[in-house]
Amino acid sequence: MNKEELAYFKEKLNKIKDELLSGADKTISEMTDHNDNYPDPTDRASAESDRNFELRIRDRERKLLAKVNSALERIKDESYGICDECGDDISRARLEARPVTTLCIDCKTKQEQKEKSQAG
């Protein structure tokens, strides 16, 4: 992968990282600023359900953030865009769709087939 492509994906990953961190900050701010004093148990339950849903989303985003940071490290050490499994280049189209990926499409397909056969 050439320097221009690496710079492009670095910018793309940093943009994703900024969006994730911004969302996390917003959630923390909303949860600490709220004075949830609901006299009606139904309203309280609904607010709690909404809060739990928001926290599940943030947990998924936390995991994605770790993958983004890992991808940025791979850009630094120049291993970004190389499949962890077979060592071949990961296609640009795949990296566009999933910039945090560590597997080429062939290896990912094999992995999914193996998981599917073990689950069945």
C-alpha positions as a printed Julia matrix, in Angstrom:
120×3 Matrix{Float64}:
   0.0     0.0    0.0
   1.43    3.38  -0.96
   1.77    6.42   1.32
  -1.23    8.21  -0.17
  -3.49    5.22   0.48
  -2.16    4.87   4.03
  -2.77    8.59   4.65
  -6.31    8.24   3.28
  -7.14    5.31   5.58
  -5.45    6.99   8.54
  -7.68   10.03   8.05
 -10.74    7.8    7.63
  -9.93    5.86  10.81
  -9.23    9.04  12.78
 -12.61   10.42  11.68
 -14.32    7.24  12.94
 -12.37    7.5   16.2
 -13.4    11.14  16.69
 -17.06   10.28  16.09
 -16.93    7.41  18.58
 -15.27    9.54  21.25
 -17.72   12.37  20.66
 -20.66    9.98  21.11
 -19.16    8.62  24.31
 -18.65   12.13  25.7
 -22.25   13.0   24.81
 -23.55    9.9   26.6
 -21.51   10.61  29.72
 -22.7    14.21  29.73
 -26.36   13.23  29.31
 -26.19   10.56  32.0
 -24.51   12.78  34.57
 -26.66   15.85  33.85
 -29.98   14.04  34.16
 -31.97   14.31  37.32
 -34.15   11.25  36.9
 -36.83   11.58  39.48
 -39.81    9.77  38.04
 -42.84    9.4   40.29
 -44.41    6.92  37.87
 -42.74    3.47  37.89
 -43.55    3.0   34.21
 -41.69    6.19  33.27
 -38.76    5.12  35.45
 -38.67    1.67  33.8
 -38.8     3.22  30.34
 -35.94    5.6   31.16
 -33.9     2.72  32.58
 -34.52    0.66  29.45
 -33.4     3.57  27.27
 -30.27    4.02  29.4
 -29.4     0.32  29.17
 -29.85    0.41  25.4
 -27.57    3.42  25.15
 -24.93    1.69  27.26
 -25.05   -1.44  25.05
 -24.48    0.75  21.99
 -21.54    2.48  23.71
 -20.07   -0.9   24.65
 -20.14   -1.98  20.99
 -18.57    1.34  20.05
 -15.87    0.81  22.69
 -14.98   -2.48  21.02
 -14.93   -0.77  17.62
 -12.68    1.95  19.04
 -10.17   -0.7   20.1
 -10.2    -2.06  16.53
  -9.73    1.45  15.13
  -6.75    2.03  17.43
  -5.3    -1.3   16.38
  -5.71   -0.38  12.7
  -3.97    2.95  13.32
  -1.09    1.05  14.94
  -0.89   -1.21  11.87
  -0.65    1.9    9.69
   2.26    3.08  11.86
   4.12   -0.19  11.62
   3.23   -0.52   7.91
   1.33   -3.79   8.28
  -2.06   -2.21   7.51
  -3.85   -3.79   4.57
  -2.06   -7.13   4.9
  -4.12  -10.19   5.83
  -3.2   -11.64   9.23
  -4.05  -15.13   8.01
  -2.45  -15.53   4.57
  -0.21  -12.45   4.28
  -1.8   -11.28   1.01
  -2.96   -7.72   0.44
  -6.51   -6.9    1.53
  -8.41   -5.31  -1.36
  -9.08   -1.6   -1.24
 -12.8    -2.26  -1.67
 -12.78   -4.43   1.47
 -10.84   -1.8    3.41
 -13.3     0.87   2.24
 -16.21   -1.22   3.53
 -14.47   -2.28   6.75
 -11.34   -0.21   7.42
 -10.59   -2.09  10.66
 -10.46   -5.51   9.02
  -7.44   -7.77   9.47
  -8.49  -10.49   7.02
  -8.82  -10.56   3.25
 -12.21  -11.59   1.89
 -11.1   -15.17   1.16
  -9.79  -15.75   4.69
 -12.84  -14.07   6.25
 -15.14  -16.28   4.16
 -13.25  -19.39   5.28
 -13.43  -18.24   8.9
 -17.19  -17.69   8.68
 -17.73  -21.08   7.02
 -15.71  -22.76   9.76
 -17.71  -20.98  12.48
 -20.96  -21.89  10.74
 -20.01  -25.58  10.49
 -18.99  -25.67  14.16
 -22.24  -24.02  15.27
 -24.4   -26.42  13.27
